[in-house]
Amino acid sequence: MANNNPRLFGGVEGGGTKFICAVGTEEGEILAETRIPTTSPDETLSQAIIFFKEQTGNLGALSAIGIASFGPLDPRPASVKFGHILPTTKPGWTDADIIGPFQEAFPVPIGFDTDVNGAALGEWRWGAAQGLDTFIYLTIGTGIGGGGLVNGELMHGLLHPEMGHIPLPQDKVRDPFESVCPFHGDCLEGLASGPAIEKRWGEKAENLSAGHPAWEMEASYIAMALRSFICTLSPERIVLGGGVMQQLHLLPLIRQKTQETLNGYVKSAQILEQIDDYIVPVALEGKAGILGAFVIAEKALIESKNS
């Protein structure tokens, strides 16, 4: 029987350039949405709270709010820094309390996690990772981040995964490029993010032709990273999103080079014979993050009832 009175969730996808705020249902229907430029924490969060207060008047009370934010951040509820941004290159945002203002404004459960974990949850519930217990989601764009589920649970530990900062072997003769990462000289983000492509080749990724040598190098670096993730996490599927992955010719190259770099070591039909269904593009382009924020809200509501 259809639910005629679905619960309403607030969702926040907090990015370095904009915050997307939306109200939607547990079934993933977005009823209201706005985009707020990321300026100072006080200004950005105040505008988000105003939006939700307006929408509660228009649509009804929220059952919970889910926040999926850029990081690094502290997602551990028991930590005194829970809901805070950790040291970041984003001016003014180091130690910003993201969750606190929402807790003061709304007497409902509030969930908090990374933007990539939010997008992973969106793809898991409604997109390319439906039905899976263990998968990873990578976004390859201005930065590179990763998240996903292992045995049905989000990946958390000391803090959260930083998949964009795993080291990669760099052939300095073939690629003498200096990393764009201010922390690591040879990490995935430093060598294969959108800014790395632009700095190495002097052109934005979207302006490079499909035959440009940039793409073979890009696919090689991403494939090396995927080999590491496959060998450590054994995901049932890898979902790739982000601005760089909008170059449609890149995905087949990544699949090919992933098979080559694994060199037959992982004896799985998904990799050996069904690679097109194993390394896949996002299914919710542009919506995975905000829909995942609804799932974070739902999880916070469930946890509040079980506590």
GIWOGI-V273586 format. One record per residue. N is the residue number from 0. RES is the residue in three letters. SS is DSSP state (A for helix, B for strand, O for the rest). Layout:
# GIWOGI-V273586
N,RES,SS ; N,RES,SS
This chain:
# GIWOGI-V273586
0,MET,O ; 1,ALA,O ; 2,ASN,O ; 3,ASN,O ; 4,ASN,O ; 5,PRO,O ; 6,ARG,O ; 7,LEU,B ; 8,PHE,B ; 9,GLY,B ; 10,GLY,B ; 11,VAL,B ; 12,GLU,B ; 13,GLY,B ; 14,GLY,O ; 15,GLY,O ; 16,THR,O ; 17,LYS,B ; 18,PHE,B ; 19,ILE,B ; 20,CYS,B ; 21,ALA,B ; 22,VAL,B ; 23,GLY,B ; 24,THR,B ; 25,GLU,O ; 26,GLU,O ; 27,GLY,O ; 28,GLU,O ; 29,ILE,B ; 30,LEU,B ; 31,ALA,B ; 32,GLU,B ; 33,THR,B ; 34,ARG,B ; 35,ILE,B ; 36,PRO,B ; 37,THR,O ; 38,THR,O ; 39,SER,O ; 40,PRO,A ; 41,ASP,A ; 42,GLU,A ; 43,THR,A ; 44,LEU,A ; 45,SER,A ; 46,GLN,A ; 47,ALA,A ; 48,ILE,A ; 49,ILE,A ; 50,PHE,A ; 51,PHE,A ; 52,LYS,A ; 53,GLU,A ; 54,GLN,A ; 55,THR,A ; 56,GLY,A ; 57,ASN,A ; 58,LEU,A ; 59,GLY,O ; 60,ALA,O ; 61,LEU,O ; 62,SER,O ; 63,ALA,B ; 64,ILE,B ; 65,GLY,B ; 66,ILE,B ; 67,ALA,B ; 68,SER,B ; 69,PHE,O ; 70,GLY,O ; 71,PRO,O ; 72,LEU,B ; 73,ASP,O ; 74,PRO,O ; 75,ARG,O ; 76,PRO,O ; 77,ALA,O ; 78,SER,O ; 79,VAL,O ; 80,LYS,O ; 81,PHE,O ; 82,GLY,O ; 83,HIS,B ; 84,ILE,B ; 85,LEU,O ; 86,PRO,O ; 87,THR,O ; 88,THR,O ; 89,LYS,O ; 90,PRO,O ; 91,GLY,O ; 92,TRP,O ; 93,THR,O ; 94,ASP,O ; 95,ALA,O ; 96,ASP,B ; 97,ILE,O ; 98,ILE,A ; 99,GLY,A ; 100,PRO,A ; 101,PHE,A ; 102,GLN,A ; 103,GLU,A ; 104,ALA,A ; 105,PHE,O ; 106,PRO,O ; 107,VAL,O ; 108,PRO,B ; 109,ILE,B ; 110,GLY,B ; 111,PHE,B ; 112,ASP,B ; 113,THR,B ; 114,ASP,A ; 115,VAL,A ; 116,ASN,A ; 117,GLY,A ; 118,ALA,A ; 119,ALA,A ; 120,LEU,A ; 121,GLY,A ; 122,GLU,A ; 123,TRP,A ; 124,ARG,A ; 125,TRP,A ; 126,GLY,O ; 127,ALA,O ; 128,ALA,O ; 129,GLN,O ; 130,GLY,O ; 131,LEU,O ; 132,ASP,O ; 133,THR,O ; 134,PHE,B ; 135,ILE,B ; 136,TYR,B ; 137,LEU,B ; 138,THR,B ; 139,ILE,B ; 140,GLY,O ; 141,THR,O ; 142,GLY,O ; 143,ILE,B ; 144,GLY,B ; 145,GLY,B ; 146,GLY,B ; 147,GLY,B ; 148,LEU,B ; 149,VAL,B ; 150,ASN,O ; 151,GLY,O ; 152,GLU,B ; 153,LEU,B ; 154,MET,O ; 155,HIS,B ; 156,GLY,O ; 157,LEU,O ; 158,LEU,O ; 159,HIS,B ; 160,PRO,O ; 161,GLU,O ; 162,MET,A ; 163,GLY,A ; 164,HIS,A ; 165,ILE,O ; 166,PRO,B ; 167,LEU,O ; 168,PRO,O ; 169,GLN,O ; 170,ASP,O ; 171,LYS,O ; 172,VAL,O ; 173,ARG,O ; 174,ASP,O ; 175,PRO,O ; 176,PHE,O ; 177,GLU,O ; 178,SER,O ; 179,VAL,O ; 180,CYS,O ; 181,PRO,O ; 182,PHE,O ; 183,HIS,O ; 184,GLY,O ; 185,ASP,O ; 186,CYS,B ; 187,LEU,A ; 188,GLU,A ; 189,GLY,A ; 190,LEU,A ; 191,ALA,A ; 192,SER,O ; 193,GLY,A ; 194,PRO,A ; 195,ALA,A ; 196,ILE,A ; 197,GLU,A ; 198,LYS,A ; 199,ARG,A ; 200,TRP,A ; 201,GLY,O ; 202,GLU,O ; 203,LYS,O ; 204,ALA,A ; 205,GLU,A ; 206,ASN,A ; 207,LEU,O ; 208,SER,O ; 209,ALA,O ; 210,GLY,O ; 211,HIS,O ; 212,PRO,O ; 213,ALA,A ; 214,TRP,A ; 215,GLU,A ; 216,MET,A ; 217,GLU,A ; 218,ALA,A ; 219,SER,A ; 220,TYR,A ; 221,ILE,A ; 222,ALA,A ; 223,MET,A ; 224,ALA,A ; 225,LEU,A ; 226,ARG,A ; 227,SER,A ; 228,PHE,A ; 229,ILE,A ; 230,CYS,A ; 231,THR,A ; 232,LEU,A ; 233,SER,O ; 234,PRO,O ; 235,GLU,O ; 236,ARG,O ; 237,ILE,B ; 238,VAL,B ; 239,LEU,B ; 240,GLY,B ; 241,GLY,O ; 242,GLY,O ; 243,VAL,A ; 244,MET,A ; 245,GLN,A ; 246,GLN,O ; 247,LEU,A ; 248,HIS,A ; 249,LEU,A ; 250,LEU,A ; 251,PRO,A ; 252,LEU,A ; 253,ILE,A ; 254,ARG,A ; 255,GLN,A ; 256,LYS,A ; 257,THR,A ; 258,GLN,A ; 259,GLU,A ; 260,THR,A ; 261,LEU,A ; 262,ASN,O ; 263,GLY,O ; 264,TYR,O ; 265,VAL,O ; 266,LYS,O ; 267,SER,O ; 268,ALA,A ; 269,GLN,A ; 270,ILE,A ; 271,LEU,A ; 272,GLU,O ; 273,GLN,O ; 274,ILE,A ; 275,ASP,A ; 276,ASP,A ; 277,TYR,O ; 278,ILE,B ; 279,VAL,B ; 280,PRO,B ; 281,VAL,O ; 282,ALA,O ; 283,LEU,O ; 284,GLU,O ; 285,GLY,O ; 286,LYS,O ; 287,ALA,A ; 288,GLY,A ; 289,ILE,A ; 290,LEU,A ; 291,GLY,A ; 292,ALA,A ; 293,PHE,A ; 294,VAL,A ; 295,ILE,A ; 296,ALA,A ; 297,GLU,A ; 298,LYS,A ; 299,ALA,A ; 300,LEU,A ; 301,ILE,A ; 302,GLU,A ; 303,SER,A ; 304,LYS,A ; 305,ASN,A ; 306,SER,O
